[in-house]
């Protein structure tokens, strides 16, 4: 209790609270600009933390990250430009809700359920960190391989009414992920002699092009230009949220739990948690036909998952010093710099500091409601801009965001090509989202597949030797074979004609 009282004293002082407030504004700003990710927001904060005490330094990172993950939903819903990769899974859904004249529903659901999912992740972090970290450490390349394969099933779930086109779109994403040096042999692959392609096709410019530039091209091709202006006043962001909470409690709990679990796996993070949760939401929904038409259920579950993953990612980071994602990898460096060495001893030697981190997590999630509301209120003015003015501005932001990744025109070229490809894909009925999923998971799949084969000396049965790997493998194969199993069961029940 003495350590807890000391922790409250460390957090609730004017300097630390000011750092938290400024970090919240900074995170909202960075996350809302397509191309500037939550990881980039964290990295840019590191030099500032050199001059801070341990608690405000960690508070700045935690707060900015949580805000950036949420604020990526704002351009996603208003402009079809995901601010961060974690928002990409439900970008189309949120944008269609906005186009139907209900932007406050998409943004309100993203805000409220991100907060609730974040609080769930923090509670799990506080209560069950050591136990969950031990489970996460049992994941080897075999388990990760099956986890990625399970993630690929999301491509079918998010593909709409034509699963075959979803699979083809996914394979295109896997093909794109093969470019570069990130392969087991470390040899240039499909680089065409271009040094820029050695590092592969960058995800952020690709994502901006496929979502935003394709939208600009579609607008340019329409004779009767649509208008983004909302004809009625922008409604209450929190209106109807209680009704959604009563309607989708299971989705909230499932998304929060899945997000926390995936976040706790080293190297997974909020991006994968968001995609998997959206796929699970559609698979088990009572109204799967509404997905892809502007249905809020996917936003509820996936929005809760991406913020819950933040708390989950800190579980292996604090307990074992193993980063759950790229953000916690940066944060671990800050912890070492501040003599808060991650590991079991941190809970014994400096309990007041670890309790202070927990308090900051809760405070950051609670602050997200008022700060997120203010950000949405400010962003709503975008909808009052005539579409003929707004679309060129969107294209300008696309170019700036793509260039900012590596300060190179190569990102802009990738963005432009991806925009043209996505434009024709959507015109021919191929969904864009599975392609992005394939790019996100492709490198991970190849790495863990070949690592597992090397360990097993080429024995494929080794993929089922370990209990967790066998469970994930059987589950994945059952899901893939479920249509055939259902058809066979129906044939047996119907009997001979």
Secondary structure, DSSP 8 states (H G I E B T S, - for coil): -HHHHHHHHHHSSHHHHHHHHHHHHHHHHHHTSTT--HHHHHHHHHHHHTTS-HHHHHHHHHHHHHHHHHHHHHHHHHHS--SSGGGGGGHHHHHHHHHTT-HHHHHHHHHHHHHHHHHHHHHHHHHHHHHHHHHHHT--HHHHHHHHHHHHHHHHHTSTT-HHHHHHHHHHHHHHHTSBS-STT---BS-TT-GGGGG---HHHHHHIIIIIHHHHHHHH-SS------SS----TTTTHHHHHHH-HHHHHHHHHHHHHHHTSTT--HHHHHHHHHHHHHHT-TTGGGTTSS-THHHHHHHHHHHHHHHHHHHHHHHHS--SSHHHHHHHHHHHHTT---SHHHHHH-HHHHHHHHHHHHHHHHHHHHHHHHHHHHHGGGGGS-HHHHHHHHHHHHHHHHHHHHTSHHHHHHHHHHHHHHHHHHHTT--SHHHHHHHHHHHHHHHHHHHHHHHTTT-GGGGGTSHHHHHHHHHHHHHHHHHHHHHHHHHHHH---
